[in-house]
């Protein structure tokens, strides 16, 4: 699906080699993440300047308790959560697209997000029914782990349904994803119907698809699964590259395909589950970010995955910043921002590639 | 030496291969020929582990099933009939995929050499998906070559398993690729190729395995296997085997007295 120039990638001796471009763009993306992070810390409804608070902290001078709380307990955890969730959404999108060999596979699009959502809702509504020992042991991690299990089971079922004799049918995958998503949505609906008032309030906050209400507890709850996924993703890169040739050819290149697929599915489910558990389900990052990068630096997963994590983090933190400031002091749900950016972009991808998508 | 004994494959309850014996020697080009649906590709896919089978497949005497994927990848490259790519890789990026598995991972010049070898010099920066079918097939061949570049590292043969390597190529590139394959075998490597073109097979192969209806009709030297009787029986049409004057190599013509059907059958195969 070449959407850049139609004469290929030229450039003398380095023709066809986009390694250098990928490495340079990584540097640019690191700087972008830093800039967006600093801006995001500084922006908000209260008008507290991050610079002044930071300077005061460094110089050891007095700062008001309110300023300290706003910066350290509201904006900073929100920034951390935004970085984690953005990176997680983009990387799970890229890994899933590599696994299914299709640029349209995205956890949100094919029902994995809905499965993770069902897990999270089940944990919120039925969590009280857990034996006390287990509930105490899981603590804050109950919702992320339930979301992870929901996402994992959905991914597994989806893969089983859409893959026959090592070939994944994209049409079957998309249709099965719609069916699984609808099913998960229906069960979620039943659970919401059964929820009591306190649980409903939790569910409403969760379902907004937002980083609002970020706390350090939430950051800590989501961090382990997301960090595991981010750390394991680069080890999948070479295998995902080989998998682009098809499962048989990947195996002939020495890739242990079955094991690699299992790891990829766990990675996607973990990252998606944790992201959905803390942020409700934020769409389009998982499709838009890998696609932009494939056009810019090529589809080599050794560079794509890390760069996707960086761009995803920057985009989500940026979108969150817009959501907090555009109608301040009120907040626009971040899902609206990402959908406004992502929806048209997604349509544009479809229009550009109608001929070659071959659904 | 590569051997397959009593290979049986069933797909969907139907027997596709019913007990096939096959062998290929290193230093030789071994061709598998036969009419459409005779089980050539199925045999190749069983021998490369893509399909489940009963029977034994041995590489240098050792059971292939006991080798790890990465061990096999250093000794054997496999070219499928065609390969579609999911993402916009450049030709160079595709060929480099062969590097990651092979023993020559350090030699970053290899992809360029391999591309020149398959007649695609200067194609490095082109997008794979924008190439013609024949160019894509030669790009994949370059990738497979890079994977097992040395035909006989430390005296141990490398193997090329090729499924219709020249089917989508023009005659010039057919000869170029067959010569490449011939050179690989002459340098000590082993080559097993599913072929449709009997004349190219006779010209370049040392051993020919003729298949029909999921069974091995005969395997041996081209002159012994490609005879009027065996070919007429296997392909179900009148064929006449001739020899070219200077080399005595075989060439094949549909029988002049044959009907239009016979000619169509030959062209199809």
Interface residues (C-beta under 8 A of the other chain):
Chain A: X1 X2 X3 X4 X6 X7 X8 X9 X10 X11 X15 X16 X17 X18 X97 X98 X101 X102 X103 X166 X238 X241 X242 X244 X245 X246 X248 X249 X251 X252 X253 X254 X255 X256 X257 X294 X295 X298 X299 X300 X356
Chain B: X45 X48 X49 X50 X68 X69 X70 X71 X72 X73 X74 X76 X77 X78 X80 X83 X84 X85 X86 X87 X88 X89 X90 X91 X92 X93 X94 X97 X98 X100 X101 X122 X124 X125 X126 X127 X129 X130 X147
